[in-house]
């Protein structure tokens, strides 16, 4: 009897957990995806730890895990851990999507602490 009750409770718990997993409608009048930020707007108003997403090019390596990035509006520094780079090679002509947060130290220009890089095909 105890094994039957335990099995029944486990089955109910599993059903409840799986029922809460679903996607959302993103079309007209649905959830709209966040537009990409611009480097110009980030430099003009840097908000510490704000999540940002950018599309552009990594144009130069300027130090250990430090890079310059441009989206055509302005240039900003990126802090990218080596393991965050995609497997495919990235050069200055490769268009990438950058996801990360703004890092603004006192009396320094802002930079992006990169969480994820995706190559745009």
N, C-alpha and C positions, 0 to 999 in steps of 0.2 A: 504494500500500500504506500509506504514512504517513497519508494522508487518511482511509482506512478505519479504521485503528487510532485516530486522533484522534477520529473520529466515534463509534466504539464506546466509548471511554473517557468521552467527554462524556455519552453516553446512559446508561451505567452510573452515573455520578456523579449525574445528574439523578434517576434512579430511586431511589438511596439517600437523597437529600435529601428527596424527596417522600414517602417511606415513613415518615419520622419525624414527620410532621405529623398529629395526631389530637386529637380531643376526649376528654373523660373522663366517666365515668358519675358523676352527682351525686345519684342517688337513695339509697334505703335502703342502708346499709353502704358507700356510695361516698364520694367526697370531699364534705364538707359545706361549704357556703358560710359565710364568716365572718359572724357576726351583727354588726349595726351597734353602734358604740360609743355611749356616752352622754357628754354634756358633763360631767355630774357626776363620772363615773369618771375622765375625763381631767384635770379640775381637781384631783381628790383625789390622783392619782398620775401626774403628767406625766412621760413618758419621752421625752427629746429624740430627734427624728427617727423616732419610732415612727409607722408608717403607720396611719391611722385612717379610718373611714368613718362619716358621720353623716347622719341624716335629720331635717329640721326646716325652720326659716324664717330667712332673713336679715332682721332686723328694723330695722336702721338703718345708715346710712353715717356713720362717725365721723371719717373723714379720707381722705387720698389712698390709695386701694386698701386701706382698713381698714374693716371692717364688724363689726357685732354679730350673733351667730347664737344661736338657742335651739332646743333640742329638747324643751322642756317640763320638763327637769330642772334646767337652769341656763343661764347665758349665757356665751359665750366670744367672743374677738376672732378675726376671720378676716383673713388677708392674701391678697387676691385680685388678681392682675394683671388689668388691664382686658380683655385678649384671652382670658382664661379664662372670661368670662361667656358663656352661651349666646346665640344670636341672638334668641330670644324674650325679651321683657321680664320682669324678676323684681321683685316687690314683696314687702312683708311678709306677704301672704297666699299667696304661691307656695311650695309645699312643694318642697324640693330635696334631692338627695343630694350630699353633699360628700365628696370624696376628697382626702386630703393627709397631711401629717405634722406632728407636734407640734413647735413651736418654743418652747423654754423658755430665756429669758435669765435671768441671775443677778438675783435680787431683783425679778423681774417676773412677773406672772401669765402662764400659758401662752397661746399663740395657735396657730391652725392655719394653716400655709402651704398654701394650696389648690392642688392640681394639676388638679382636674377638678370641674365642677359639672354635675349632670344634673337637669332638671326632672321631678318626679314627676307623672304624669298620672292 
